[in-house]
């Protein structure tokens, strides 16, 4: 993407009513929407996050299918989720917004028990050992998720990375978390949950064209 296109998208994002872009200072000093996200949607419907939402395709697809839920796509790359924000406005989808921030700040952006579900769709697997702290299913991130999730809140992970799938299963089993469902190839399994195959993101389609298996895990965290 050219720098001119990025600049154009950044400018449009600033005008979009469904895009929230707080500074790090705002977040650390006390983010004004923490614990008050339902004021954005003007209702008390359950809140579902998509972390690393990219173009926002999954958030948009879920919002279309489930108007009784509120969706928030989270990503630091605003030029990417511009597409999702623009689509939501064009379709008058009032139950989805986008938050531009780093995922490691998620516990500063949402209050305890404010979120019902979390989707993690095709994150960077961060294979190198020195990048382990950036894996979105490492124990530190899982603790953050548990903090903001309701008691029976769930996390969904979709990835083409066999490494991340195996790493996550190992972390979950070691920590005695509740694995609700797991499969190494959801498009080769007639019993895959509908929500796991609801839509295919831009990157997911590319992976499938290369005959890469798409894995899925649904789980609940369990830290005392």
Sine and cosine of phi, psi and omega as CSV:
sin_phi,cos_phi,sin_psi,cos_psi,sin_omega,cos_omega
0.00,0.00,0.76,-0.64,-0.01,-1.00
-0.94,0.34,0.38,-0.93,-0.02,-1.00
-0.89,0.45,-0.53,0.85,0.02,-1.00
-0.92,0.39,-0.66,0.75,0.03,-1.00
-0.91,0.42,-0.66,0.75,0.03,-1.00
-0.87,0.48,-0.72,0.69,-0.01,-1.00
-0.87,0.49,-0.67,0.75,0.02,-1.00
-0.88,0.48,-0.67,0.74,-0.01,-1.00
-0.93,0.36,-0.63,0.77,0.05,-1.00
-0.87,0.49,-0.66,0.75,0.00,-1.00
-0.92,0.40,-0.68,0.73,0.02,-1.00
-0.91,0.42,-0.64,0.77,0.03,-1.00
-0.83,0.55,-0.62,0.79,-0.01,-1.00
-0.90,0.44,-0.45,0.89,-0.01,-1.00
-1.00,-0.05,-0.28,0.96,-0.04,-1.00
-0.94,0.33,0.74,-0.67,0.00,-1.00
-0.97,0.24,-0.23,0.97,-0.03,-1.00
-0.96,-0.27,0.34,0.94,0.05,-1.00
-0.85,-0.53,0.79,-0.61,0.03,-1.00
-0.90,-0.44,0.81,-0.58,-0.08,-1.00
-0.75,-0.66,0.96,0.28,0.00,-1.00
-0.96,0.27,0.46,-0.89,0.11,-0.99
-0.99,0.17,0.30,-0.96,0.06,-1.00
-0.87,0.49,-0.58,0.81,0.01,-1.00
-0.89,0.45,-0.69,0.72,0.04,-1.00
-0.86,0.52,-0.67,0.74,-0.04,-1.00
-0.92,0.39,-0.70,0.71,-0.04,-1.00
-0.95,0.30,-0.46,0.89,-0.01,-1.00
-1.00,0.09,-0.10,1.00,0.01,-1.00
0.87,-0.49,1.00,0.01,-0.07,-1.00
-0.90,0.43,0.79,-0.62,-0.14,-0.99
-0.92,0.39,-0.32,0.95,0.00,-1.00
-1.00,-0.10,-0.12,0.99,0.02,-1.00
-0.88,0.48,0.86,-0.51,-0.04,-1.00
0.99,0.14,-0.01,1.00,-0.06,-1.00
-0.74,-0.67,0.42,0.91,-0.06,-1.00
-0.89,0.45,-0.46,0.89,0.00,-1.00
-0.93,0.38,-0.27,0.96,0.07,-1.00
-0.94,0.34,-0.41,0.91,0.06,-1.00
-0.93,0.38,-0.60,0.80,-0.07,-1.00
-1.00,-0.09,-0.18,0.98,-0.02,-1.00
0.86,0.50,0.58,0.81,0.10,-1.00
-0.36,-0.93,0.07,-1.00,-0.01,-1.00
-0.93,-0.38,0.46,0.89,0.02,-1.00
-0.92,0.39,0.43,-0.90,0.02,-1.00
-0.84,0.54,0.56,-0.83,-0.02,-1.00
-0.96,-0.27,0.74,-0.67,0.01,-1.00
-0.83,-0.56,0.74,-0.67,-0.01,-1.00
-0.97,-0.23,0.56,-0.83,0.26,-0.97
-0.89,-0.45,0.92,-0.39,-0.05,-1.00
-1.00,-0.02,0.74,-0.67,-0.10,-1.00
0.92,0.39,0.79,0.61,-0.20,-0.98
-0.96,0.29,-0.20,0.98,0.02,-1.00
0.85,0.52,-0.83,-0.55,0.00,-1.00
-0.98,0.21,-0.06,1.00,0.05,-1.00
0.99,0.16,0.26,0.97,-0.08,-1.00
-0.89,0.47,-0.67,0.74,-0.03,-1.00
-0.94,0.34,-0.66,0.75,0.04,-1.00
-0.86,0.51,-0.69,0.72,0.00,-1.00
-0.90,0.43,-0.72,0.69,-0.02,-1.00
-0.88,0.47,-0.67,0.74,0.02,-1.00
-0.92,0.39,-0.64,0.77,0.00,-1.00
-0.91,0.42,-0.61,0.79,0.05,-1.00
-0.89,0.45,-0.69,0.72,-0.10,-1.00
-0.98,0.21,-0.49,0.87,-0.13,-0.99
-0.79,-0.62,0.97,0.23,-0.01,-1.00
-0.91,0.42,-0.22,0.97,0.00,-1.00
-0.99,0.13,-0.02,1.00,0.04,-1.00
-0.87,-0.50,0.42,-0.91,0.09,-1.00
-0.96,-0.27,0.69,-0.73,-0.06,-1.00
-0.86,-0.51,0.63,-0.78,0.06,-1.00
-0.76,-0.65,0.90,-0.43,0.09,-1.00
-1.00,0.05,0.77,-0.63,-0.07,-1.00
-0.88,-0.47,0.80,-0.60,0.03,-1.00
-0.30,-0.95,0.48,-0.87,0.04,-1.00
-1.00,0.08,-0.29,0.96,-0.07,-1.00
-0.99,-0.11,1.00,-0.03,-0.06,-1.00
-0.90,0.43,-0.49,0.87,0.00,-1.00
-0.92,0.40,-0.39,0.92,0.05,-1.00
-0.99,0.16,-0.80,0.59,-0.08,-1.00
-0.96,0.27,-0.07,1.00,0.14,-0.99
-0.76,0.65,-0.66,0.75,-0.02,-1.00
-0.88,0.48,-0.72,0.69,0.00,-1.00
-0.91,0.41,-0.67,0.74,0.00,-1.00
-0.89,0.45,-0.66,0.75,-0.01,-1.00
-0.92,0.40,-0.67,0.75,0.03,-1.00
-0.89,0.45,-0.68,0.73,-0.01,-1.00
-0.88,0.48,-0.66,0.75,0.02,-1.00
-0.92,0.38,-0.66,0.75,-0.01,-1.00
-0.90,0.43,-0.55,0.83,-0.03,-1.00
-1.00,-0.10,0.04,1.00,-0.01,-1.00
0.83,0.55,0.68,0.73,0.08,-1.00
-1.00,0.09,0.98,-0.18,-0.08,-1.00
-1.00,0.05,-0.03,1.00,-0.04,-1.00
-0.97,-0.25,0.38,0.93,0.06,-1.00
-0.58,-0.81,0.73,-0.69,0.07,-1.00
-0.69,-0.72,0.14,-0.99,-0.05,-1.00
-0.78,-0.63,0.71,-0.70,-0.01,-1.00
-0.91,-0.42,0.85,-0.53,0.03,-1.00
-1.00,-0.08,0.96,-0.28,0.05,-1.00
-0.26,-0.97,0.15,-0.99,0.07,-1.00
-0.99,0.12,0.64,-0.77,-0.11,-0.99
-0.91,0.42,-0.47,0.88,0.02,-1.00
-0.91,0.40,-0.19,0.98,0.04,-1.00
-0.99,-0.13,0.19,0.98,-0.14,-0.99
-0.86,0.51,-0.58,0.81,-0.02,-1.00
-0.97,0.26,-0.21,0.98,0.08,-1.00
-1.00,-0.06,-0.21,0.98,-0.02,-1.00
-0.99,-0.16,-0.35,0.94,-0.03,-1.00
-0.76,-0.65,0.59,-0.81,-0.04,-1.00
-0.99,0.14,0.24,-0.97,0.06,-1.00
-0.84,0.55,0.76,-0.65,0.04,-1.00
0.88,0.47,0.47,0.88,-0.01,-1.00
-1.00,0.00,-0.29,0.96,-0.12,-0.99
-0.91,-0.42,0.64,-0.76,-0.01,-1.00
-1.00,-0.05,-0.62,0.79,-0.02,-1.00
-0.55,-0.83,0.37,-0.93,0.08,-1.00
-0.74,-0.67,0.74,-0.67,0.13,-0.99
-0.94,-0.33,0.72,-0.69,0.12,-0.99
-0.86,-0.51,0.94,-0.34,-0.14,-0.99
-0.91,-0.43,0.92,-0.38,0.09,-1.00
0.80,0.60,0.81,0.58,0.05,-1.00
-0.97,0.25,0.29,-0.96,0.15,-0.99
-0.89,0.46,0.84,-0.54,-0.05,-1.00
-0.93,0.36,-0.24,0.97,0.03,-1.00
0.76,0.65,0.88,0.48,-0.14,-0.99
-0.91,0.41,-0.60,0.80,-0.04,-1.00
-0.89,0.45,0.65,-0.76,-0.06,-1.00
-0.83,0.56,-0.65,0.76,-0.04,-1.00
-0.93,0.37,-0.20,0.98,0.03,-1.00
-0.98,-0.18,0.13,0.99,-0.09,-1.00
-0.83,0.56,-0.58,0.81,-0.05,-1.00
-0.92,0.39,-0.24,0.97,0.00,-1.00
-0.99,-0.11,-0.08,1.00,0.04,-1.00
-0.93,0.36,0.79,-0.61,-0.15,-0.99
-0.96,0.28,-0.01,1.00,0.09,-1.00
-0.86,-0.51,0.38,0.93,0.08,-1.00
-0.97,0.25,0.29,-0.96,-0.09,-1.00
-0.82,0.58,-0.59,0.81,-0.01,-1.00
-0.89,0.45,-0.70,0.71,0.03,-1.00
-0.92,0.40,-0.64,0.77,0.00,-1.00
-0.87,0.50,-0.60,0.80,0.03,-1.00
-0.92,0.40,-0.63,0.78,0.05,-1.00
-0.90,0.45,-0.68,0.74,0.00,-1.00
-0.89,0.46,-0.70,0.71,-0.01,-1.00
-0.88,0.48,-0.59,0.80,-0.02,-1.00
-0.88,0.47,-0.66,0.75,-0.10,-1.00
-1.00,-0.04,-0.23,0.97,-0.02,-1.00
-0.99,0.11,0.49,-0.87,0.14,-0.99
-0.91,0.40,0.16,-0.99,-0.13,-0.99
-0.82,0.57,-0.68,0.73,-0.03,-1.00
-0.96,-0.26,0.39,0.92,-0.01,-1.00
-0.92,0.39,0.53,-0.85,-0.06,-1.00
-0.88,-0.48,0.36,-0.93,0.08,-1.00
-0.87,-0.50,0.69,-0.72,0.06,-1.00
-0.91,-0.41,0.71,-0.70,0.10,-1.00
-0.83,-0.55,0.86,-0.51,0.15,-0.99
-0.90,-0.43,0.76,-0.65,0.00,-1.00
-0.41,-0.91,0.44,-0.90,0.12,-0.99
-1.00,-0.07,-0.03,1.00,-0.08,-1.00
-1.00,0.02,0.94,-0.35,0.07,-1.00
-0.88,0.48,-0.55,0.83,0.03,-1.00
-0.88,0.48,-0.78,0.62,-0.04,-1.00
-0.92,0.40,-0.61,0.79,0.05,-1.00
-0.86,0.51,-0.76,0.65,0.00,-1.00
-0.92,0.39,-0.66,0.75,0.03,-1.00
-0.85,0.52,-0.72,0.70,-0.04,-1.00
-0.91,0.42,-0.69,0.72,0.05,-1.00
-0.86,0.51,-0.65,0.76,0.02,-1.00
-0.90,0.44,-0.70,0.71,0.03,-1.00
-0.88,0.47,-0.69,0.73,-0.03,-1.00
-0.92,0.40,-0.68,0.74,0.00,-1.00
-0.93,0.36,-0.66,0.75,0.01,-1.00
-0.90,0.44,-0.63,0.77,0.00,-1.00
-1.00,0.07,0.06,1.00,0.01,-1.00
0.83,0.55,0.64,0.77,0.09,-1.00
-0.98,0.19,0.23,-0.97,-0.08,-1.00
-1.00,-0.06,0.97,-0.23,0.06,-1.00
-1.00,0.07,0.93,-0.37,-0.05,-1.00
-0.99,0.14,-0.64,0.77,-0.02,-1.00
-0.39,-0.92,0.61,-0.79,0.07,-1.00
-0.46,-0.89,0.69,-0.72,0.06,-1.00
-0.47,-0.88,0.58,-0.81,-0.08,-1.00
-1.00,0.04,-0.09,1.00,-0.01,-1.00
-0.37,-0.93,1.00,0.09,-0.15,-0.99
-0.93,0.37,-0.39,0.92,0.02,-1.00
-1.00,0.04,0.09,1.00,0.07,-1.00
-0.84,-0.54,0.51,0.86,-0.06,-1.00
-0.59,-0.81,0.91,-0.42,-0.06,-1.00
-0.93,0.37,-0.23,0.97,-0.04,-1.00
-0.97,-0.22,0.22,0.97,0.01,-1.00
-0.89,0.46,0.67,-0.75,0.03,-1.00
-0.87,0.50,0.60,-0.80,-0.03,-1.00
-0.85,0.53,-0.63,0.78,-0.05,-1.00
-0.90,0.44,-0.44,0.90,-0.03,-1.00
-0.98,0.22,-0.38,0.93,-0.03,-1.00
-0.87,-0.50,0.38,0.93,-0.06,-1.00
-0.87,0.50,-0.68,0.73,-0.04,-1.00
-0.49,-0.87,0.27,-0.96,0.04,-1.00
-0.87,-0.48,0.82,-0.57,0.01,-1.00
-0.96,0.27,0.17,-0.99,0.02,-1.00
-0.81,0.58,-0.75,0.66,-0.03,-1.00
-0.95,0.32,-0.58,0.82,0.01,-1.00
-0.88,0.48,-0.67,0.74,0.03,-1.00
-0.88,0.48,-0.64,0.77,0.03,-1.00
-0.90,0.45,-0.67,0.74,0.01,-1.00
-0.90,0.44,-0.69,0.73,-0.02,-1.00
-0.91,0.41,-0.58,0.82,0.05,-1.00
-0.90,0.44,-0.43,0.90,0.03,-1.00
-1.00,-0.07,0.19,0.98,0.01,-1.00
0.88,0.47,0.54,0.84,0.07,-1.00
-1.00,0.03,0.69,-0.73,0.03,-1.00
-0.95,0.32,0.61,-0.79,0.07,-1.00
-0.97,-0.26,0.85,-0.52,-0.03,-1.00
-0.99,-0.17,0.34,-0.94,-0.04,-1.00
-0.50,-0.87,0.68,-0.73,0.10,-1.00
-0.71,-0.70,0.70,-0.71,0.12,-0.99
-0.86,-0.51,0.80,-0.60,-0.11,-0.99
-0.48,-0.88,0.25,-0.97,0.15,-0.99
-0.88,-0.48,0.65,-0.76,0.04,-1.00
-0.99,0.17,0.44,-0.90,-0.05,-1.00
-0.56,-0.83,0.98,0.22,0.11,-0.99
-0.95,-0.30,0.67,-0.74,0.02,-1.00
-1.00,-0.02,0.00,0.00,0.00,0.00
